[in-house]
Amino acid sequence: MSDPSEPDLPPRKSHGRLQISASAKPRVLMEEPLLLKGAWVARIITLFPDAFPGTLGLSLTGKALDLGTWRLEPIDLRPFGLGKHRNVDDTPAGGGAGMVLRADVVDAALKQAADGTPRDRARWPVIYLSPRGKPFDQATARAWAAADGITLLCGRFEGVDQRVLDHWQIEEVSLGDFVMTGGEIAAQAMLDATVRLIPGVLGNAESIEDESHSHGLLEHPQYTRPQDWEGMEIPPVLTSGDHGKIAKWRRQEAEKITAERRPDLWAKKGR
Protein backbone atom coordinates (compact mmCIF):
# COMPACT_ATOMS: atom_id res chain seq x y z
CA MET A 1 0.00 0.00 0.00
CA SER A 2 1.44 3.36 -1.02
CA ASP A 3 2.09 6.21 1.37
CA PRO A 4 -0.89 8.64 1.18
CA SER A 5 1.54 11.54 1.43
CA GLU A 6 3.14 10.42 -1.82
CA PRO A 7 0.31 9.73 -4.28
CA ASP A 8 0.96 7.49 -7.26
CA LEU A 9 1.96 9.43 -10.34
CA PRO A 10 1.09 8.43 -13.90
CA PRO A 11 4.03 6.98 -15.81
CA ARG A 12 6.07 9.54 -17.66
CA LYS A 13 5.69 9.66 -21.39
CA SER A 14 8.75 10.01 -23.55
CA HIS A 15 8.22 12.57 -26.30
CA GLY A 16 11.62 11.96 -27.85
CA ARG A 17 12.59 15.59 -27.36
CA LEU A 18 15.63 17.13 -25.75
CA GLN A 19 14.89 19.85 -23.22
CA ILE A 20 16.80 23.10 -23.03
CA SER A 21 16.92 23.27 -19.24
CA ALA A 22 15.26 22.03 -16.07
CA SER A 23 11.81 23.42 -15.39
CA ALA A 24 9.17 23.33 -12.67
CA LYS A 25 6.51 22.72 -15.32
CA PRO A 26 5.13 19.21 -15.73
CA ARG A 27 6.95 17.30 -18.46
CA VAL A 28 3.78 17.04 -20.57
CA LEU A 29 3.68 20.84 -20.85
CA MET A 30 7.25 21.12 -22.04
CA GLU A 31 6.76 21.21 -25.78
CA GLU A 32 9.76 23.25 -26.93
CA PRO A 33 12.54 21.13 -28.45
CA LEU A 34 16.21 21.97 -28.26
CA LEU A 35 17.26 24.54 -30.88
CA LEU A 36 20.87 24.24 -31.93
CA LYS A 37 22.86 27.39 -32.63
CA GLY A 38 22.53 28.33 -36.28
CA ALA A 39 19.61 25.95 -36.81
CA TRP A 40 17.51 26.50 -39.93
CA VAL A 41 14.08 27.99 -39.16
CA ALA A 42 10.80 27.85 -41.09
CA ARG A 43 8.04 30.32 -40.21
CA ILE A 44 4.64 29.48 -41.67
CA ILE A 45 1.84 32.04 -41.79
CA THR A 46 -1.39 30.04 -41.94
CA LEU A 47 -5.02 29.93 -40.88
CA PHE A 48 -4.45 26.32 -39.87
CA PRO A 49 -1.37 26.15 -37.62
CA ASP A 50 -2.50 22.74 -36.33
CA ALA A 51 -1.69 21.34 -39.78
CA PHE A 52 1.97 21.50 -38.77
CA PRO A 53 4.26 19.70 -38.42
CA GLY A 54 2.10 17.05 -40.11
CA THR A 55 4.31 14.64 -42.04
CA LEU A 56 7.30 16.87 -41.29
CA GLY A 57 7.19 15.47 -37.76
CA LEU A 58 7.81 11.94 -39.03
CA SER A 59 10.90 9.99 -40.00
CA LEU A 60 14.21 11.81 -40.47
CA THR A 61 12.74 15.32 -40.76
CA GLY A 62 10.85 14.74 -37.52
CA LYS A 63 13.93 13.42 -35.76
CA ALA A 64 15.93 16.45 -36.92
CA LEU A 65 13.11 18.69 -35.71
CA ASP A 66 13.20 17.10 -32.26
CA LEU A 67 17.00 17.33 -32.11
CA GLY A 68 16.96 21.04 -32.97
CA THR A 69 18.68 20.74 -36.35
CA TRP A 70 15.82 22.86 -37.71
CA ARG A 71 12.78 24.55 -36.21
CA LEU A 72 9.19 24.98 -37.35
CA GLU A 73 7.27 28.07 -36.22
CA PRO A 74 3.62 28.21 -37.40
CA ILE A 75 2.13 31.70 -37.10
CA ASP A 76 -1.66 31.71 -36.77
CA LEU A 77 -3.16 34.34 -39.08
CA ARG A 78 -6.51 34.48 -37.25
CA PRO A 79 -5.37 36.55 -34.21
CA PHE A 80 -4.40 39.34 -36.62
CA GLY A 81 -7.98 39.47 -37.91
CA LEU A 82 -10.25 42.46 -37.36
CA GLY A 83 -13.37 42.93 -35.30
CA LYS A 84 -15.26 40.65 -32.98
CA HIS A 85 -14.95 37.68 -35.32
CA ARG A 86 -11.30 38.28 -36.25
CA ASN A 87 -12.09 38.62 -39.95
CA VAL A 88 -9.08 38.04 -42.17
CA ASP A 89 -10.72 38.38 -45.59
CA ASP A 90 -13.17 40.43 -47.61
CA THR A 91 -14.96 40.36 -50.97
CA PRO A 92 -12.89 40.89 -54.14
CA ALA A 93 -12.68 44.45 -55.46
CA GLY A 94 -14.54 44.57 -58.76
CA GLY A 95 -16.81 41.70 -57.78
CA GLY A 96 -16.53 37.99 -58.25
CA ALA A 97 -16.80 34.80 -56.25
CA GLY A 98 -14.90 33.95 -53.12
CA MET A 99 -12.96 36.02 -50.62
CA VAL A 100 -9.50 37.61 -50.56
CA LEU A 101 -7.11 37.79 -47.60
CA ARG A 102 -6.82 41.41 -46.48
CA ALA A 103 -3.55 43.31 -46.98
CA ASP A 104 -3.59 44.86 -43.50
CA VAL A 105 -4.14 41.50 -41.80
CA VAL A 106 -1.42 39.71 -43.76
CA ASP A 107 0.94 42.67 -43.25
CA ALA A 108 0.62 42.39 -39.48
CA ALA A 109 1.47 38.68 -39.61
CA LEU A 110 4.43 39.31 -41.91
CA LYS A 111 5.80 41.89 -39.49
CA GLN A 112 5.76 39.32 -36.71
CA ALA A 113 7.36 36.72 -38.98
CA ALA A 114 10.12 39.19 -39.94
CA ASP A 115 11.15 39.81 -36.33
CA GLY A 116 14.83 39.00 -35.94
CA THR A 117 15.31 37.79 -39.52
CA PRO A 118 17.91 39.07 -42.03
CA ARG A 119 16.71 41.58 -44.63
CA ASP A 120 18.75 39.85 -47.31
CA ARG A 121 16.24 37.63 -49.11
CA ALA A 122 19.02 35.25 -50.13
CA ARG A 123 19.53 34.56 -46.44
CA TRP A 124 15.81 34.52 -45.59
CA PRO A 125 13.38 34.10 -48.51
CA VAL A 126 9.79 35.25 -48.05
CA ILE A 127 7.49 33.11 -50.19
CA TYR A 128 3.80 33.12 -51.09
CA LEU A 129 2.61 29.65 -52.12
CA SER A 130 0.64 30.36 -55.26
CA PRO A 131 -0.35 28.39 -58.40
CA ARG A 132 0.75 31.36 -60.50
CA GLY A 133 4.27 31.35 -59.04
CA LYS A 134 7.43 29.95 -60.57
CA PRO A 135 7.64 26.15 -60.35
CA PHE A 136 9.33 24.71 -57.28
CA ASP A 137 12.29 22.51 -58.17
CA GLN A 138 15.40 20.92 -56.70
CA ALA A 139 17.48 24.04 -57.35
CA THR A 140 15.00 26.09 -55.32
CA ALA A 141 15.16 23.56 -52.48
CA ARG A 142 18.97 23.78 -52.47
CA ALA A 143 18.89 27.59 -52.37
CA TRP A 144 16.41 27.60 -49.48
CA ALA A 145 18.41 25.00 -47.56
CA ALA A 146 21.50 27.20 -47.87
CA ALA A 147 19.65 30.16 -46.30
CA ASP A 148 19.28 30.87 -42.57
CA GLY A 149 15.56 30.19 -42.73
CA ILE A 150 12.39 30.97 -44.64
CA THR A 151 8.93 32.50 -44.26
CA LEU A 152 6.09 30.81 -46.14
CA LEU A 153 2.70 32.49 -46.56
CA CYS A 154 -0.11 29.98 -47.07
CA GLY A 155 -2.97 31.41 -49.11
CA ARG A 156 -6.65 30.55 -48.79
CA PHE A 157 -9.87 31.40 -50.61
CA GLU A 158 -9.19 33.44 -53.78
CA GLY A 159 -5.74 34.50 -52.67
CA VAL A 160 -4.04 37.50 -51.07
CA ASP A 161 -4.44 41.22 -51.74
CA GLN A 162 -1.78 42.04 -54.34
CA ARG A 163 -0.74 45.20 -52.54
CA VAL A 164 0.77 43.36 -49.58
CA LEU A 165 2.64 41.03 -51.93
CA ASP A 166 4.07 44.04 -53.77
CA HIS A 167 4.86 45.94 -50.58
CA TRP A 168 6.87 43.07 -49.12
CA GLN A 169 8.29 42.05 -52.51
CA ILE A 170 7.21 38.50 -51.87
CA GLU A 171 8.29 35.80 -54.29
CA GLU A 172 5.53 33.50 -55.51
CA VAL A 173 6.30 29.79 -55.88
CA SER A 174 4.05 27.00 -57.15
CA LEU A 175 4.08 23.31 -56.30
CA GLY A 176 2.60 22.48 -59.71
CA ASP A 177 0.11 23.38 -62.38
CA PHE A 178 -2.98 22.69 -60.31
CA VAL A 179 -5.09 24.48 -57.70
CA MET A 180 -5.42 23.43 -54.06
CA THR A 181 -7.69 24.72 -51.29
CA GLY A 182 -4.73 26.27 -49.49
CA GLY A 183 -0.98 26.43 -49.23
CA GLU A 184 -0.47 24.18 -46.22
CA ILE A 185 0.08 20.92 -48.11
CA ALA A 186 2.33 22.69 -50.60
CA ALA A 187 4.31 24.18 -47.72
CA GLN A 188 4.88 20.75 -46.20
CA ALA A 189 6.00 19.31 -49.52
CA MET A 190 8.44 22.14 -50.19
CA LEU A 191 9.79 22.07 -46.65
CA ASP A 192 10.32 18.31 -46.82
CA ALA A 193 12.35 18.72 -50.02
CA THR A 194 14.34 21.54 -48.42
CA VAL A 195 14.94 20.27 -44.89
CA ARG A 196 16.34 16.94 -46.06
CA LEU A 197 19.16 18.90 -47.75
CA ILE A 198 20.25 20.51 -44.48
CA PRO A 199 23.52 18.94 -43.28
CA GLY A 200 22.89 16.36 -40.58
CA VAL A 201 19.25 15.62 -41.45
CA LEU A 202 19.94 12.60 -43.66
CA GLY A 203 22.25 9.90 -42.40
CA ASN A 204 23.97 9.36 -45.75
CA ALA A 205 24.87 12.52 -47.64
CA GLU A 206 25.73 10.47 -50.73
CA SER A 207 22.08 9.49 -51.14
CA ILE A 208 21.27 13.11 -52.02
CA GLU A 209 23.76 13.09 -54.90
CA ASP A 210 22.20 10.07 -56.61
CA GLU A 211 18.55 11.14 -56.42
CA SER A 212 16.21 12.26 -59.17
CA HIS A 213 16.80 15.87 -60.25
CA SER A 214 20.12 16.16 -58.38
CA HIS A 215 21.99 16.31 -61.71
CA GLY A 216 19.11 17.28 -63.97
CA LEU A 217 18.19 13.63 -64.55
CA LEU A 218 15.61 11.28 -63.11
CA GLU A 219 17.01 8.56 -60.87
CA HIS A 220 18.09 5.17 -62.21
CA PRO A 221 16.11 2.04 -61.18
CA GLN A 222 16.80 0.54 -57.75
CA TYR A 223 16.89 -3.11 -56.73
CA THR A 224 17.44 -5.18 -53.57
CA ARG A 225 17.01 -8.77 -52.32
CA PRO A 226 15.80 -11.31 -53.26
CA GLN A 227 18.03 -11.90 -56.27
CA ASP A 228 15.16 -13.58 -58.12
CA TRP A 229 11.56 -12.43 -57.60
CA GLU A 230 8.62 -13.69 -59.67
CA GLY A 231 11.06 -14.82 -62.36
CA MET A 232 12.68 -11.39 -62.58
CA GLU A 233 16.34 -11.05 -61.61
CA ILE A 234 18.45 -8.09 -60.52
CA PRO A 235 20.48 -6.86 -63.53
CA PRO A 236 23.77 -8.79 -63.42
CA VAL A 237 25.91 -5.65 -63.64
CA LEU A 238 24.67 -4.55 -60.20
CA THR A 239 26.01 -7.70 -58.57
CA SER A 240 29.25 -7.80 -60.58
CA GLY A 241 31.29 -5.84 -58.05
CA ASP A 242 32.66 -3.64 -60.86
CA HIS A 243 31.91 -0.14 -59.59
CA GLY A 244 32.92 1.50 -62.86
CA LYS A 245 30.46 -0.60 -64.85
CA ILE A 246 27.77 -0.04 -62.22
CA ALA A 247 28.20 3.75 -62.38
CA LYS A 248 28.06 3.67 -66.19
CA TRP A 249 24.91 1.49 -66.17
CA ARG A 250 23.17 3.78 -63.68
CA ARG A 251 24.03 6.86 -65.74
CA GLN A 252 22.73 5.24 -68.93
CA GLU A 253 19.51 4.17 -67.25
CA ALA A 254 18.99 7.64 -65.77
CA GLU A 255 19.45 9.22 -69.19
CA LYS A 256 17.09 6.71 -70.82
CA ILE A 257 14.33 7.24 -68.26
CA THR A 258 14.70 11.03 -68.37
CA ALA A 259 14.50 11.11 -72.18
CA GLU A 260 11.40 8.90 -72.16
CA ARG A 261 9.48 10.39 -69.24
CA ARG A 262 10.65 13.99 -69.04
CA PRO A 263 11.70 15.25 -72.47
CA ASP A 264 11.60 18.78 -71.06
CA LEU A 265 14.39 17.92 -68.61
CA TRP A 266 16.28 16.01 -71.30
CA ALA A 267 16.17 19.07 -73.57
CA LYS A 268 17.71 21.21 -70.82
CA LYS A 269 20.66 18.83 -70.73
CA GLY A 270 21.40 19.92 -74.29
CA ARG A 271 21.01 16.45 -75.76
N, C-alpha and C positions, 0 to 999 in steps of 0.2 A: 504493500500500500504506500502510495507516494505521500510525501510531506505536504500538508495543505498550504504551508507557507511558500512552497515552490511548485506551483501548478505545472502540469504537463504542457509542454509547448509543442505545436505542430512541427513535423520534420521540416528542416530547411530545404528549400528548393534551389537547385543550382541553375543559374541562368546562363552560365558559360561566359560571364562577363568579368573583366578585371575592374576593380574599383580604384578610384583615384586615391582615396584616403579613408581612414576610419570615420564612422559617423554614428550618431545616436539614433538615426532613423532606422526603422525596421528594414531588413534586407530586401523585402518585397517592394519597398518604395524606392530603392536605389536603382534607378533606371539608366543613369548616365554611364556609358562605357569609358574606358581609358582613351584619351586622345593623345597620340604621340606628337611630339614636336615636329612641325612641318607637315602634318598629315593633310591629305587632300580633302577638301570639304565641298559638299553639294548642298546648296540651298534651293528648296523647291517651293515656289509660291503656288498654292493650290486651294481649291474649295474643299478638297477631300484629303486632308493630311493623314487620315487613318489608312489611306491606301498604301502608305509607306511604312516600313521598307518593302513590304510585299515579297516578291521573289528575291529581292536584293538581300534579304535577311537569311537566305539559304546558302548552302554549300560554301564555296571559297569566298565569295563576296560577303556573305554573312559572317564568316569567321574573321575576315579582315576588318569588318565593321566592329565586331566585338573586341578585337584586339587593338583598335584605335588606329589602324593603318589608314583609314579614311573615315569620314563622318558624314552623316545624313541629317540635315536640318530642315524638316518641312515647316513652312510658314503658312498658317491658316489665313486665307484671304477674308473670310467672313468677319472677323473682328474689326476690320478696316471699313466695313460697310456703314451706310448712313441710315439715320433714323431708328425708330423703335425696332424695326425688323432687320436692321443691318443689311440694307439693300446694296448689292454690289453691281447691279446691272440696270439698264434702261432700254427703252425701245430704240430701234435704229433711226438715225436722222434720215429723213427722206422717205420713211415708211418701209414696210417689208416685214417678213415674218421673223420670229425669234427675238432674242435680246442680245445686247452688247455689254461687255464688262466696261464699267465707267473708268475714264482716265484718272480721275482724282482718287478713286479707291485703289486702283492698281499702282498709282504713283506712291501712295503711302506705304504699300507693301514693299515696293522696290527700294524705298528709302531705308526701311528696316533691313532688307536683305543686303544692302550695300554697306552697312555699318562694319567698319574694320577691314574692308576688302580693298585691294589695289585698284587704282583707276585705270591702269593699263589693261585693256581688254584681252591682250595676249596672255596675261597672267591670270585674269579672272573674266572669262566670257560671260555675257548676259544674253540668254537665249529665250526666244519665244517659240514654243513648239507649234508649228503651223503647217498645214498641208500646202501652202503656197511658198514655203521656204525652200532653200537649197537642200538637195538630198543629203541625208546623213550617210557617211561612209567611213571606212577604216581610217582614212587620213584625218578626218575630223575627230574621231575617237582618240587618235594618237596626239593630236594637238591639244585636246582637252585634258588628257592624262598628264601632259607636260606642264599644265598650268598649276596654279596654287589651289584653284577650286573653280566652281561654276555656280551661276544662278540660272535656274530654269523656271520659266513662267508657263504654267499649264493653262491653256485657254478652255473656255466652256461656251456653250450657246453658239451665237454667231461670230464670236471672236472678241477682240479687244479694240477699244477706241484707238484709231491710228495715231492720234496725237501723242499718246503716252509712249508708243513705240518709237515715234520720231524723236521725241524729247530725250529719251534715254538712249537713242541710237542702238536699239536692240536688234540683234541679228535673228532672222527667222530661219528655222531648220525643220525639215520634214522627214518623218520616218519612211514615207513612201507615198505613192500616188493614189491615196485613198483617204476617206474622211472618217474620223472617229468621233465619239461623243465628247472626248476631252483629251487633254495632253498627258494624263497620268500614266497610262500604259506606255505611251511613247517615251516618256521620261525614264521609266524603269528600263526599257529596252536600250536606250542610249547610254544610260548610266552603267548598265551591265557591261556593254561593249567597251566603255571607257575605264571603269574601275579595274577590270581584269588586266589592263595594261600597266597599272601602277606597280612599280617594283615591290616585290614581297607578297603580292596578292596570290599569284599562281605559284605553285611549287616548282614547276619546271619552266624556266624562261624560254627554253628552246621550243616549247610547244607553240608559242606565239609566232615564231618565225615560220613555221610550216603550215600555218592555217590558211584557209581561204581568204583572199584579198590582201594578205600580208605583202605579196609581191605582185599584185595586180592580176593574179590568177586564182581560179578556184582550186580547192585542195584536191590532191590525188586521193584515190580510194584507200580505205583502211581495212586491215584484216587482223584477226587474232585466232586463237585456238577455238575449235578443233581444226586440225590440218585438213580433214575432209568432212564436209557437212552437206548432206543431201546430194551427194555425188559431185559437189563443187569443191575444188581444191584451192588453197592459197596459191597465187602465182609463184612458180618456182624461184624466180629471181629474188623474192623477199626472204627466202630461207636459204639462199646460197652463201650468205656470209660475206659476199663481195659488196662492200659499202659504196664503191664507185658505181657499180652497175645498178645498185638499188637507188642511188640518188638520180642517176640518169633516167631510170624507169619512172620514178615518181614525177620528175620534171616533164617527161613526155606525156604521162597520163594527165597531169594538171593542164598542160597546154591543149590536149585533145578535148578534155571536158569543158574547158573555158571556151574554145572555139565553137563547140556544139551548143552549149547551153547559154552562153553569154557573149554573143558576137560583138556586143558593144564594148565589153571589156577587152576582148581580143583585138579589136580595132585600135584601142588606145595603146596596146603594146607595139603598134607599128608593124604588125605582121601582114 
